């Protein structure tokens, strides 16, 4: 891998629990303790955050701090687009997963006519909209925004004008059209979903390779099948949320840990198999929360081990 640009986005305002803003630093500490020079090898850029707004009163409970999330995702989008335009490979390290909408938007803005494939390695589907979200945490909404999917049929919330306008701004970052098609979205490890998300997965025909399916059918076979599903795509974006890992086997150092997930070797294999296609144009690591780690700094250490393996 050449011309990596590390993009550090320490924002965690889209999450329901504080601490993911420290995840990048925890990964760097893991590298330092291993005397690994990865973070000194490649140039990096820090994206300005709005983490101070966590002290503000939440006015839009169905999409908390959405105005600031729009600004944050716009910054991430612009940074990713700039890296790609300079023929660099954006390696995005993020706090919470709401920023993935910004990353995807930047990839699409840099390649407006390209068909984009999205590989979502995560315990969660992140397909909620402000109309369907029970929590209002925007880290559960990036894929719905990327698909421009309100999921009105499953609506449980009535939006005020400000939330409505901000949600539309979020959906239109980078392009005023959907960034990718449901056929080009593939889940790996999703196992903690809610009814509105299940509705979209079923009705849009979104493929989810569960942990059990991968272990039963074989990881390489499933990944090759996924690559075939994306054969019409010109570019692929991969996001790795550490809660896709088995929290009991690895660590609970993430905002929403879920049992029965992947082991680190499986995640390494999934990512590297896609890298072999030479279609991958951007990778994102996200949702490491060292404040919640019940095993020292193990989640960040594991994430860095995966990162270093994939980019060796």
C-alpha positions, 0 to 999 in steps of 0.5 A, a space after each residue: 500500500 502506497 501513499 497512505 494519508 492517515 485522517 484522524 477524526 476524534 469526534 464522538 458526538 454521534 455516540 451515546 457514551 463518551 470516550 471514543 474520541 480517545 480511541 485514536 490516541 489509544 491506538 497510537 499508545 499501542 503502537 508506541 508500546 510495540 515500538 512500531 513506527 506506523 504512525 510516524 511512517 505516513 503523513 496525517 491530518 487532524 480533523 477539527 471536532 465539535 466535542 465541546 458541544 457534548 456539554 450543550 443541552 440536546 434540543 433535537 432528541 431524535 437526532 442528537 447534536 445533528 447540526 454539529 454532526 453535519 459540520 463534522 461529516 462535511 469536514 471529514 468528507 472534504 478531507 477524504 476527497 482532498 486525499 483521494 484527489 492527491 492520489 493518496 489512500 485515506 485511512 480514516 481513524 474515527 471516534 464514533 461511527 456517524 463519521 462514516 457518512 462523511 467518509 463515504 461522502 468524500 469517496 463519492 465526491 472524489 469519484 462522482 461517477 463511480 459505483 461504490 461498494 460498501 463493506 460494513 464490518 460491524 455488530 450493528 446495521 446503522 440503518 436508522 433515521 431520525 424518524 425511526 431511531 429509539 435513541 437519537 444517537 447518530 452513530 446508528 444512522 450513517 448508512 440510512 443517510 448514505 442511502 438517503 433512506 428515511 424509512 417512513 413506513 417504520 416511522 415512530 418519531 415526528 421531526 421538528 423543522 430544524 431536525 428535518 433540515 439538518 437531516 436533509 443536509 446530512 443526506 446531501 453531503 458530497 452529492 444530492 443523490 444516494 452514495 451507493 445502492 442497497 445491492 452494493 452494501 454488504 454487512 459482515 457480522 451484524 447481529 444486533 438490529 432493531 425492527 426498522 433496520 430489519 425491515 430495510 435489510 429484508 425489503 432492500 435485499 441487503 446481504 449480511 454475512 453473519 459470524 455463524 454463516 462465515 464459520 459454517 460456509 468458510 470465510 474465504 468462500 463468503 468473502 469471494 462471494 461478496 467480491 462477486 456481488 460487487 463486481 460492477 463496483 468501481 471502488 470499495 470502501 471498508 469500515 471496521 467497527 471494533 464492536 464487530 469483534 467478540 466482546 467476551 473474547 477480546 474486550 468491552 472497550 467500545 460503546 456498544 459491545 455485543 457477544 458472539 462476534 468475530 475474532 481478530 484473525 477473521 477480521 484480518 482475513 476479511 479486509 485483506 481479501 478485499 484489498 487483493 481486489 485493488 478496488 479498495 480506495 478507503 478504509 475506516 477504523 472506528 468506535 474504540 473506547 478505552 474508557 470502557 475497556 475491561 482489559 487495560 488497552 486491549 481493544 486499541 491494541 487489537 485494532 492496531 494489530 489488525 491495522 498494522 497487519 492489513 497495511 504491512 
